[in-house]
Amino acid sequence: MIKSLGALIGGIFIGAVGIEIIRRKYPDALDKLSRRTRKISSGVKDAFKKGYENATRSYEAAEPSA
């Protein structure tokens, strides 16, 4: 377990250093990527909300009233 934790911490550290190197070398590319990611995640969130509302609405309509 300690080896796994060490590998996880090492991977996070290496990833963070890699992102900083890329950010300094290509700052515009990461800005574009973050904008796209925000746009996609907000679209996914809206779709989830609509699907959840539709599912709960149809569940309430299917429930027999007592």
N, C-alpha and C positions, 0 to 999 in steps of 0.2 A: 504494500500500500504506500509506503514511503517513496518507493521508486516511481510509482504512478504519479504521486503528488509532485515529486521533483520534475518529472517529465512535463506535467501540466504547467507548472510555474515556468520552466525553461521555454516551453512553447509559447506561452503568453509573452515572455520577455523578448524572444526572438521575433515574434510577430509585431510587437510594439516598435522595436528598433527598425524592422523592415518598413513599416508604415511611415515612420519618421524620415527614413532615407528617401522613400518614394515621394513623400510630401514635399521635401526640400528640392528634389530634382524636377518633379512634375506637379506643381501646385494646382494648376487648372484641371488636370485629370481627376484628382481626388474631389475637387469641388463639384465637377460634373457628376461624378459617381454618387456623391452624397445627395445631390439634388434628385437624381433618378431614383435612388433608394427611398427617399422621403416620399416622392410621388407614388411609387409602387406601393409602399406600405400604407399610405393613406387610402389608396384605392382598395387594397385588400381589407382594410379596416371598415370602409364603407360597405363593401360587399358582404362582409361578415355580419354587420349590423342589420342590413336589409334581409339577409337570409335568416337571421335569428328572429327578427320581427315576424317574417312570414311563417316560420315554423311555430312560434308561440301563438300566433293568431289562429292558425289552422288547428292547433292542439286545443285551444280554448273553444273553438267552434265545434270540435268533435266531442267534447266532454258533454255527457248528458246532465241536464240540470236537475237538481234534486228537489 
